[in-house]
Amino acid sequence: MAKKKTAENTIEDKLNGLYNLQQIDSKIDKIRTLRGELPLEVQDLEDEIEGLETRLAKLNEENDELEQLISDRKNMIKDAKAAIKKYTEQQKNVRNNREFDSISKEIEFQELEIELSEKKINEAKANIEHKKEVIDAAKEKLAERQKDLDIKKKELDDISAETEKDEKKLIKESEKAKQAIEERLVTAYERLRNNSKNGLAVVSIVRDSCGGCFNQIPPQRQIDIQARKKIIVCEHCGRILVEPPEDVKDN
């Protein structure tokens, strides 16, 4: 009889351990639910802001390149005008028509260079104006997203400040509770929790039904669960069914 009693106590200890672990982890889940989607929202906003900042940096870089192009083209125009002036003076001292025609072609070439440069300058200026509009819109959007981020971060910080201490304490309790349960049961428990939307792996009977999936439990199976002499799982959802310890029921 003594051996049987020990075996029963061992099973009861396992059931109590699993029930206690679930209660602790459910409290952790409740804290994290309180934070809700805020961490993800903060991360999404940070990613969007980073993308906007990268885009702004690229647009500003492109504008700098266009400004440099304008400066280079203005210098080319200046050089071309100087060349035209020089060639025009040379035309006054030509000795024959061939020299005159040759210099005329050089002047014509420089005039074309001026025309092309002016066209490039006008295109660049138009491009800069367009990019400025895009930059202004991106800056406005960035400011809005930064404002949203500041609000969300404050909300998250406020909630975290209220719950962080409790969460850390509960996490330590959860780890300690797991150490008192054999590894195979912890593995099964964690698998059930990960596959469950509500994080429940260990549940009790509620109105003659599984507290996890709410499917009805046959009367004889309910008696076996209440006896706490073996680990029983729900036939429908696989959750571990446990009769709460006496001290919990009394409360």
C-alpha positions in Angstrom: 0.0 0.0 0.0 2.9 2.4 0.8 4.3 2.0 -2.7 1.0 2.7 -4.3 0.5 5.8 -2.1 3.9 7.1 -3.2 3.1 6.5 -6.9 -0.2 8.4 -6.4 1.6 11.2 -4.7 4.1 11.4 -7.5 1.3 11.7 -10.1 -0.4 14.3 -7.9 2.8 16.2 -7.6 3.2 16.3 -11.4 -0.4 17.4 -11.8 0.0 20.1 -9.2 3.3 21.2 -10.8 1.7 21.4 -14.3 -1.3 23.3 -12.9 0.9 25.7 -11.0 3.1 26.3 -14.1 0.1 27.1 -16.2 -1.2 29.6 -13.7 2.1 31.4 -13.7 2.4 31.4 -17.5 -1.2 32.6 -17.8 -0.3 35.6 -15.7 2.7 36.3 -18.0 0.3 36.0 -21.0 -2.1 38.5 -19.4 0.7 41.0 -18.9 1.8 40.6 -22.5 -1.8 40.9 -23.7 -2.0 44.2 -21.8 0.9 45.5 -23.9 -1.0 44.1 -26.9 0.3 44.9 -30.4 2.3 48.0 -29.2 5.8 46.4 -29.5 4.9 45.3 -33.1 3.4 48.7 -33.9 6.6 50.5 -32.5 8.8 48.2 -34.6 6.7 48.8 -37.8 6.9 52.6 -37.3 10.7 52.4 -36.7 11.1 50.4 -39.9 9.0 52.9 -41.8 10.9 55.8 -40.4 14.2 54.2 -41.3 12.9 53.6 -44.9 11.8 57.3 -45.2 15.1 58.5 -43.9 17.0 56.3 -46.4 14.8 57.7 -49.2 15.3 61.3 -48.1 19.1 60.8 -48.0 19.0 59.3 -51.5 16.8 62.2 -52.8 19.1 64.8 -51.2 22.1 63.0 -52.7 20.5 63.1 -56.2 19.8 66.8 -55.8 23.4 67.4 -54.8 24.5 65.6 -58.0 22.1 67.8 -60.0 23.4 70.9 -58.4 26.9 69.8 -59.3 25.8 69.1 -62.9 24.5 72.6 -63.1 27.7 74.0 -61.8 29.8 72.0 -64.2 27.6 73.0 -67.2 27.8 76.7 -66.2 31.6 76.3 -66.2 31.4 74.7 -69.6 29.3 77.6 -70.9 31.9 80.0 -69.5 34.7 78.1 -71.2 32.8 77.9 -74.5 32.1 81.7 -74.5 35.8 82.3 -73.8 36.6 80.0 -76.7 34.2 81.8 -79.0 35.7 85.1 -78.2 39.2 83.7 -78.9 38.1 82.2 -82.2 36.3 85.3 -83.3 39.5 87.3 -82.8 41.4 84.7 -84.7 39.0 85.0 -87.6 40.1 88.6 -88.1 43.6 87.5 -88.9 42.9 84.5 -91.2 44.9 84.2 -94.4 42.5 82.1 -96.5 38.9 80.8 -96.6 39.9 77.3 -95.3 41.2 78.8 -92.1 38.1 80.9 -91.8 35.8 77.9 -92.3 37.8 75.9 -89.8 37.5 78.5 -87.1 33.8 79.0 -88.0 33.2 75.3 -87.3 35.0 75.6 -83.9 32.7 78.6 -83.1 29.7 76.6 -84.2 30.7 73.6 -82.0 31.1 75.9 -79.0 27.7 77.4 -79.6 26.2 73.9 -79.7 28.0 73.1 -76.4 26.4 76.2 -74.9 23.0 75.3 -76.2 23.3 71.7 -74.9 24.6 72.9 -71.5 21.7 75.3 -71.2 19.3 72.5 -72.0 20.9 70.3 -69.4 20.8 73.1 -66.8 17.1 73.7 -67.4 16.3 69.9 -67.2 18.3 69.7 -63.9 16.6 72.7 -62.4 13.2 71.2 -63.3 14.3 67.9 -61.8 15.4 69.6 -58.6 12.1 71.4 -58.3 10.2 68.1 -58.7 12.5 66.4 -56.2 12.0 69.2 -53.7 8.3 68.6 -53.8 8.9 64.9 -53.2 11.4 65.7 -50.4 8.9 68.0 -48.7 6.2 65.4 -48.9 8.6 62.7 -47.5 9.6 65.1 -44.7 6.0 65.8 -43.8 5.3 62.1 -43.7 8.4 61.4 -41.7 7.4 64.1 -39.1 3.9 62.4 -38.8 5.4 59.0 -38.4 7.9 60.2 -35.8 5.0 61.8 -33.9 3.1 58.5 -34.0 6.2 56.6 -32.9 6.7 59.0 -29.9 3.1 58.4 -28.8 3.3 54.6 -29.2 6.7 54.5 -27.4 5.3 56.5 -24.5 2.3 54.1 -24.3 4.6 51.1 -24.4 7.1 52.6 -21.9 4.2 53.4 -19.5 2.8 49.9 -19.7 6.2 48.3 -19.5 7.1 50.4 -16.4 3.9 49.1 -14.7 4.4 45.5 -15.7 8.1 44.8 -16.2 8.9 44.1 -12.6 5.9 41.7 -12.3 6.8 40.0 -15.6 10.4 39.4 -14.6 9.3 37.9 -11.3 6.8 35.6 -13.0 9.3 34.5 -15.6 11.7 33.4 -12.8 8.8 31.6 -11.1 8.0 29.9 -14.4 11.6 28.7 -14.9 11.7 27.5 -11.3 8.4 25.6 -11.7 9.7 23.9 -14.8 12.7 22.6 -13.0 10.4 20.7 -10.6 8.7 18.9 -13.5 10.2 16.2 -15.6 11.6 17.2 -18.9 9.2 15.2 -21.1 6.1 16.8 -19.5 7.6 20.3 -19.8 8.3 19.6 -23.6 4.7 18.4 -24.0 3.4 21.4 -22.1 5.3 23.9 -24.1 4.3 22.2 -27.4 0.6 22.5 -26.4 1.1 26.2 -25.3 2.7 27.0 -28.6 -0.1 25.4 -30.6 -2.8 27.1 -28.6 -4.1 30.6 -29.4 -4.8 31.3 -25.7 -1.6 29.7 -24.4 -3.6 27.1 -22.4 -1.9 23.7 -22.1 -3.3 22.6 -18.7 -7.0 23.2 -18.1 -9.7 22.1 -15.6 -13.3 20.9 -16.2 -15.7 23.7 -16.7 -19.4 22.8 -16.7 -18.6 19.2 -17.6 -16.5 20.3 -20.5 -12.8 20.8 -21.3 -11.7 24.3 -20.2 -9.7 24.6 -23.4 -11.8 23.5 -26.3 -15.2 23.3 -24.4 -16.0 19.8 -25.7 -18.0 17.7 -23.3 -16.1 15.2 -21.1 -17.8 11.9 -20.3 -18.8 11.4 -16.7 -16.5 8.4 -16.1 -13.5 10.4 -17.5 -14.4 13.3 -15.2 -14.2 11.0 -12.2 -10.8 9.8 -13.4 -9.6 13.4 -13.7 -10.9 14.3 -10.2 -9.2 11.2 -8.8 -5.8 12.7 -9.8 -4.2 9.3 -10.2 -3.0 9.6 -13.8 -2.3 12.3 -16.4 -5.3 12.6 -18.7 -5.5 14.6 -21.8 -8.6 15.9 -23.7 -9.6 13.6 -26.5 -10.4 16.6 -28.7 -7.7 19.1 -28.2 -4.9 17.2 -26.4 -4.7 19.6 -23.5 -3.8 18.2 -20.1 -6.9 18.0 -17.9 -6.3 18.7 -14.2 -8.5 18.9 -11.2 -7.3 22.0 -9.3 -5.5 21.4 -6.0 -7.6 21.5 -2.9 -6.1 24.8 -1.6 -6.9 26.5 -5.0 -10.5 25.2 -4.9 -11.0 26.3 -1.4 -10.0 29.9 -2.5 
